[in-house]
Amino acid sequence: MDNRPTVFIGSSSEGLAIAETIKKKFGSKAVVDIWNGGQVFGQGSAYLESLLTASSLYEFAILIFTSDDTTTSRDQTHASVRDNVLFEYGLFLGRLGPKRSYALVQDTLRIPSDLLGIHFNRFKLTSEGKLDRSFARTSNAIVNEILRRHANTVEFSQLPSTALAIGYFENFLSRVLDQLDNYQPLTIQLANQDKSPTQVRYKTFTLNIIIPDDLKLVELTTLKSLIKGLKQVTVTSDPGSSGALRDFPFYIQSKLGSNDSDHLELFDVPTTMKSARRAIQKIFPSTHIGKDDKHLLAEKREIANFERTLRFLLSENPIWESSVKYRYLSEFIPR
């Protein structure tokens, strides 16, 4: 799964060289798109619609403010940034927040009064129009901060993957892991069968979370036909044990060995990700059959962010973290 941060870089035409310089600094550590690359403003797309879509797709934005225009205010004329670049910064600032929206501002520019409370990173151009030495230090700091913030934090966005992962963790994972961590006998009932429940004792366990490679795979009817070699079951703790908890109304997958097994393997597909698919369909409505690049990028971002959020939440409990593995649904699809 591609867990690299997604970064949008905006500038005027005159600032493209600076945008390209910053993009190169990320190397292969991030997915970086510059405004003129065709990924943001497609053929036949309205400017505002494309920008609104981009602000939902990217996790970070860097806007380059260069002295391309002049503004006269109260009989004083100042060098100013191009209007569309300022608008794009405001849009991403509103969608992503100040900690994920960056502006690199040429030192000769006058900043609008509404933005004076925001810290901006300044840069200078030499008399030959080249970047001065301080630019490397300033731009490197922004690149490193983006990579560090992406590695260490997850944030809420218009798309729901972060909230879905928190709900999945709080309402399912933490409760099931707490129950399994008691190492009390479990009663396992095969789904849709009349056979008597099986009581299983175990000394160790692994809960495998099967991450969908494609959000269409999380539809329940699809899962039943795709996943082979695993049996659908319901699991409860032994009613007679002191650590017994209420039954969980979830279907998890289990490979069963003997009734007294050293190791218990459990599998779960987080079907809550169906909500992410629905949100993407609403935000990026399609007038054609199939998915365009923006739709695919949004799905990949949601899947990766869901997994990242779970990893952060589980990292706070090292015992649970060591008992969880992440698998991908494509592993279980017959070829």
Secondary structure, 3 states (H helix, E strand, C coil): CCCCCEEEEECCHHHHHHHHHHHHHHCCCCEEEECCCCCCCCCCCCHHHHHHHHHHHCCEEEEEECCCEEEEECCEEEEECCHHHHHHHHHHHHHHCCCCEEEEEECCCCCCHHHCCCCCEEECECCCCCECCHHHHHHHHHHHHHHHHHHHCCCCCCCCHHHHHHHHHHHHHHHHHHHHCCCCCEEEEECCCCCCCEEEEEEEEEEEEEECCCHHHHCHHHHHHHCCCCEEEEEEECCCCCCCCCCCCCCEEEECCCCEEEEEEEEECCHHHHHHHHHHHHHCCCCCCCCCHHHHHHHHHHHHHHHHHHHHHHCCCHHHHHCEEEEEHHHHCCC
